[in-house]
Amino acid sequence: MSDAAGESVNFDLPGREYEQVTWLHNEHGAASVSPLALTVRVRRNSEDHQDGLPGSITVNGYAYNRADHWPPESTLSDHLQGEELPEDDADLQNWRERCLPLVEEVCAEIDAFDPGSVPPGGWRKTIEAQQKRIREVGRYVHDTAVFPAQLFAETFAKRYAEVFGDEKRTEGLALLQGFPNVSTGRAAALWDLGRIARRSLVVMSALESGALPEGNSAGEVEFRDGFKTAMELYGLMNPMMMEDRPTWREDIAMPLGIVRTYASEDDQRDPRSSEQTAIEFRQMLEVALAEKARDSVEVAELLRILPYAQHIGPVTEDHNMLADQRMMEVSRGRWLKVGEMLRSRGAVERADDVYFYELEELLSLLEDGVSIGSIALAERRDRQAQWRLTTPPAVLGKGALGDGTANAGDVVIGMAAAAGSYRGRARVITSITEADTLEEGDVLVCDVTTPAWTPYFAVIGAVVTNIGSVLAHGAIVAREFGIPAVVATGNGTSLIPDGATVTVNGTAGTVTVEPD
């Protein structure tokens, strides 16, 4: 396959024996991780199977999990298979009170870290202790909040389709929508800034030059104050979810670009309007479900677990910002402190060079002054950049998909994730850094979306992804914004030509390429 620059990037498995297994790109590894991030993290589900192969691998920095086949047959995620449904949602009701103080505790510890205080020979112990704390808290959040929310939601969706028929699956998913969360709140905050810019020529002029307005007019002051508040609330957003990449607070270009795009849209695109529509539709479906539950034990059981399943949106989106990205932010600060110390010693040229060292190499540099050298460092930087401009294959090994191109009339098949039909221009976006080229009404075609993509859902008319599931981020947010979504197409980014007119049927799970 080729990256955006046209250079070939091969996704080679570690050995020929791996070709007999199906490896699925993990939607939580949306970007290629740096050498440091790859070697400090401890992978879950990596135990060897009977064939001696692991449960997960990394290829070109992208995470892949082994699976039985493609496409997956089970509604439940692999890591939830065999899990028992909790008795109630008590843990989900108080997950913030239980989890977030622990998150802030470990963040305070990492944030207070002084690299100069580490004694000779103490670096391995120090880093391992830090990583253990981050891992333990992260695991606690996921095991006691995220996974139970997913289990309730996926079980509900599965049982709903069994009771009412597969054609009603998207209706069951709509019952889980219409609950405020950090992602939709972030989009609304940026939308409000877009309304301010829309009313002020000087603010728009500043945004078009990629800068904050600096004047003292009422509109400029209002915008700066509002932007400051938005960054205090949401500025720890890391667009690629990678510690070697800056957050919105460090690089305001992306949030300013989103605001600039919002400023060009009409008032009816307000994210809160879509959210209200989702709420009203859900409430109507809840009334209908309650009526049916009077005469059916199966439906009554669905109604019982529905409130538990409805935690999925807030838990999924909020934990990402308040736990995952919060800890990533302080971890990034930690590594940059280490890098700055090494730069002051002349051991590296830039503080962020540390991200391109593997952990053992970094320990050798810190303890013994052994560098990998400027040539190797430059090669790793270039290779990482190339990998991140490449859309990874959804499937490697057994069942791997071809590239190809869909012709007029061809239909690309995926999972129905958000109901409705929409016709518009397809925009194949390789990286979120290109998302500012999206225009109102475009159909976003990408590998997978993460919470950083949420604001663009107020711009697009539909979304199509290579990987994901009906309860992954892209599907949840598409339903909140009331736009059709088809996920898990496998190779939609290869098949669907950029700029082609397509019809996305989020009820049937199809994308039709139309004649020019």
N, C-alpha and C positions, 0 to 999 in steps of 0.2 A: 504494500500500500504506500501512498505518498502523503507527505504533509502539505501544508499550505504553500510552501515554497517549491513544491514539486520534487523534492528529494525523497528517495525511497527510504522507508522505515520498515524494517522487518520485525515481526513479532514471533520470534522463535522460541519454542518451548525448550526447557532445560535438557531434554533428552528424548530419544525416539519412543521410549516407553510411555512418555506423557501423551503421545498422540492417540493412544487408545482410550483416553479419558476425556470427558467433556468438561471444559473449563469456561465458566461464565464470568464476564467482567463484573466485578463488584461495584454496584451503584454508589457505594460509600467511598470508593476510591476514584472520584471523578477526574482527578488530575494526576499526573506522574509525580511521585514523591521524590524528594531530594535524597542523595546518598545518606545524609545524616538522619533524616526522618525515618528512612527505611530501616536503618540499623539500630536505632534506639527503641523502636516500638516492638512490642511482643505480640505476635499474631495469635488471635484466637482461632479455634477450629483448624489448627495446623497439625493435629496428630496424624501419624501415618495410618493408612488403611491396610487391609490385608495384602494388597498388591505392593506395599512398601512405599507408595506415593503419598505425599502430604494432602491435607484438606484444602490448602490454599498455596498459591505461588504468586510471585511478582514478575511481570515481564515488562521491560522498559519503564519500570517505576509504577506500573498499573497493577492493581490487585485483581486476582482471579480466584474464584472458588470452584472446587470440583462439584459437578452435578451429575445426575443420572443421565440426563439428555437435554436437548433443546428442541422445542420450547418446554419449560417446566409444566408438568401436569397438575401439580398440587397448588391449591390456593395459598396454603401456608408457606411462609418463608422457610428456607432450609434450617435456619438456626432455631426455629420454633417447632419443628417437627417433633412430635412425641411429648411436648410440654402439656401439662394439665392446666385447664382453665382455672384461674383463681376464683375463690368463692365470691368475692365482691371487689369493689373498686376502692377500698379504703386507702391503699397505697397511692393510688392515682389522685385521690382528692387532696392529699397532703404532700405530694411529691416535692413541691417547692420548699415547704417548711423542713422536710427531712434532708433534701439533697443540696439545696443551694448554700446553706451555711457551711457545709463541708467543702463545696466548691470554692467559696470565698476564703476558707481557711487555708487550703492548699495554695490558692492564688497569692495570698498574703505571704506565705512562706517562700514561694518561688520569686515573687516580686522583690522581696527583701534580700535576695541572694547577692552576695558580694564575691565575685571571682577572686579578688585579691586575698580573701580570707582562707582559701583552700591551701592547705600545707602541701609541700612536696610529697608525692606518692599518694595523695588523697583524692585525686580527681575521679578515679573509677568509683570509689565508694560514694562520693558526693553525687555524681550523676545518677548512679544506680538508685540511690535513696530518693532522689527527686523524681525519677521516672516511676518508681514504685508508688509514690504518693499520688502522682497524676493518674497512673493506671488504676489504682484501687478506687479512687473517687469516681473516675469515669466509668468503671465497671459497675459500681454501686448504682449510679444514675441509670445506666442501661438495664441492669438486671432487675431493679425494683420499680422502674417507671416506664422506660421506653419499650422493653420487651413485653411486659404485661399489657400495655396499651395496644401494641401491635397484635398480640394474641387475641385479645377481646375483639378488636376490629376485624381481623382476618377471619376469625371464627364466625362472627356475625355475618360478614359478607358471604361467606361460604354457605352458611345455613339458610340465609335469605334466598340465595339462588336455588338451593335445593327445594325450598318450600314453594316458591313462586315461579320457578323456572329461570333458566339462564338468561332469557330475554329481559328479565327484570333486574339483572345484576346492577346496572347503573342506578336504578331506583333505590336499591338497598344501599349503595355507596352514598347517594344523596342524603340519606338519613344520618350520615356521619359528618355532615358539613354544616357550615354556618355558625362557627364558634370563633370569636376573636382570638388572635394569637400574635406573637411578635412579628411574624413575617407580614401579615396583612396590616398590622399597625405601622410597620416601617414604610410600606408602600403608601399608606394614607398620609404619613408625615411628609414624605417627599412630594406627594401630590399637592399638598397644601402649599409647599414652597413653589411648586410650578404655577399655582394660581397667583401667588404674589408676583412672580416673574412675568406672568402673562399681562399683568396690569401695569408694568413698569418697563419702559424702553431702556432705561439705564441699567436695570438689573439684567434684562435680556442681553444687552450688549456685553456685559461682563461675562455672562455665562457662555456666550458664543466665543469668547476669547479664552474660555477655560479657567476663569478666575472668579473669586468672590467679588461682589461689588464693594468698593472702598469708600464711596461718598457718604454724605450725611443726610440725603433725602429720606423722607419717611419710608419709602419702599425699600431702599437699600438697607436702612437700619433694621426694618422688620425682617427682611430676608436674612441678614447676618445673624440676628438673634435666633430666628427659627432654625437656621442651619446649625448653629452652635448647639441648640437643644437636641436636634436630631442626631448629631454626632455624639453627644453625651449618652444618648439612649441606644444608638445603633452603630456607632462608629467603630466598634471592635470587629465589625463584619470583615471577614477575610474572603474576598471573592472566590479564590481558588481553594480555600480550606487548606492552605499550605503555609507552614511556618516561615518559609523563605520568601513569601510574598507579603507586601505591605497591606495593612488594614486600611479601611476608609479614613480613619483619623490621620494616618500617615500620608495617604495619597487621596485627595478629595476629587480627583478627576472623574472617577466612576459615578459617585453620587451626584456630582454636579451635572454630568452627562445625562443621567436619568431625569433630573429635574428639568433640564433643558428640553428633553423629549416630551415630558409631561406638559410643559408650557405650551406646546403646539397642539395639544388635544382639547377637544370640546369637553364641557362640564359633565356630560353624561357618561364619560369614561371613568369617573371618580370610583376608585376601588371600593368605597363604602357602599355605593349603589349595588355593585355586584354581590357584596357580602350580605346586604339586606335581602336581595332576591333569593340568595341561598338559604337564608334564615327562614323566610316565608315559605319556600318550597319544602324545606325540611319539616316545618311545623305542620304543614298540610299533610305530609306523608305520615307524620307521627299520629295524627288524629285518625287517619285511615287504618293504620296498623293497630291502634287500640280497639277500633271497631271490630276488626277481624279476629283479634285475640279473644273476644268474648265466646267465640264458637270453635276455637282451635287451640289445643294444648301446645302444638308446635309453635304457633304464632305467639301464644302467651309467653313461651320461653324466649322467643326472639325479643319480645317487648321487655322482658326482665333484664336481659343483658345489654339492651340497646344503650342505656345511660353509661354503662361501663365502656362500651365500644366508642362512645362519642368523645372520649378523651383523646382520641388518636391525633386530631389536628393540633390542638394546643400543646400536647406533650411532645409530639414529633418536632414541631417547629420551635417551640420555646426552649426545649433542652438544648437544641443545636446552638442557639445564640447564648443562652444564659449559663450553659455548662461547657459544651464542647468548644465553642469559639472563645469563651472567656478564658478557659485554661490554655488554649492555643495562643491567645494573645500574650499571656504572661510567660509562657514557654518561649515564644519568639523573643520577648524582651531579654530573657535569660541568655539565649544563645548570642544575641547581639552584644550583650555585656561581655561575654567570653570573647567574641570576635574583636571587640574594641580593645580589650586588654592585649590580645595577641597582635593587633595592629600597632598599638603603642610600643610593643617590643620589637616591631619590624618583622614579625613572623608571618604576617599576611598583609596584603595590600589593602584589602577592604574588610570591614567587619563581617559582611555577609558571606565571605569566602568559607566560613566554617560550615555552611550548609552543604558544601560540596566535598566535604571530608566524610568518610565513614567513621563510625564511632571509634573503632580501634585506632584508626589513623589520627583522629583528633586527640585521643588520649596520648598517643606517641608524641604529637606536636606539643601538647600541654606539659607533659612530663619530661620529655627528652629533647624537644626542639626539632624533631624529625618531620620535615615537610614533604608533601607529595609532589611539590614543584609547580612552578607557574604553568608549564606546558600541560601537565595532566589536569590542573585546575581549569584552565581555559577550555580544554576538550570536554570536560564534564559540564561546564556551563553551557557550551554550545549544544551538546547532546541533549541536555535537559530541556533547553528551549525548543529544540527540534521535536522531541517527544511530546511536549505540551501543545504543539501545533498540529499534532496528529490525532485523529479520532481512532481510538483503539478498537480492534475487532470485538464484537460482543461475545463471540464464541471462538475458542481455540481448541485444537485437538479434534476429537470425535464430534461430528456434527457441525464443523466449522462452515460458515456461510461464505459464499462468493461475493464479489463486489458487484460488477455489472451496473447497468443503468436501466431504469424503467422507461418505457416508451409510452406515448400517448395511449390512453385506455388501459394501461397496466394498473393493477391493484396491489398495493403493498399491505400485507397483513400484520396486525399486531394485536394487543389487548385493548379492549374497550375500557377506557378509564374515566372519561367524563363525557356525558351524553350531549347529543346535538350534532348538527352538521354545519360545516363552514367551508366556503370556497374563497380561496385567496392565493396570493403569491408565496411560494415556498422560499424560505431563506435558510440555507444550510449554514449553520454557525458552528465553527470548529471549537472556539474558545469563548468564554464569557467576556474576554477582553474585546471581542468583536461585536458584542451585543448592542453597542450604541449605534450600530448601523441599521438596526431594526426600525421599520416604519409602521405607522398605525395600520392595523389590519393584516400584517404579515403573518404567515404560518411559520412558526419557529420549528426548525428541524435540527435536532442536535443529539449528541450522544446521551446525555442525561442532564437533568437540572438539579441544582442545589439551592438552598435558601437564598443565596446571593442573586439568583435569577428572578426571585419573586416580583420585584418592581416592574420587570418587563412584561409580566402577565397582564398588566393594565394597558399595554400597547398592542400586543398581538391578538390575532383572532382565533388561533388554535395552536396546539403544540403536539409535536411528534418526536418520540425519542427512540433510540436504539435499545436501551435497556430500561429497567425499572419494573414496577408492578402497580396494581391498582391502588395500593396504599403507600406508594413511594411519594417523595416530595412533589414531583411534577404533577402527578395525578390529583393529589390532595389540593394543591394550590389552583390547578385548572378548574376544579369544581367550585372552589371558593370564588373564583373570578367569573364563573359561568361560561367558560369557553370549552369547546370540544378538545379531547385529548386521546391520542392513541399512543400507547407505550409498548416497549418490548418488541419493536419491529425487527430487531436484530441488526439489520444493515440499511435502515432507512436513509441514513446520511449518504450512503453510497448509491442507493437506487434512485432517490428523488433528486432530480436536477435542480440546482440552485436557480431560482427565478421562474421555475415552471408554475403554471396554475394547477392547483390541486384542490380536491374536495376531501376534507377530513370528516369522517363519520365516526364520532366518538361513541356512538351507541352500538355500532356494528364492529368497530375496531379495524376500520379500513381507511386507506388513503389512496385515492384515485388520481392518477396523473392525467390531466386533460389536454386535448389538442391546443396548440398555440392559437 
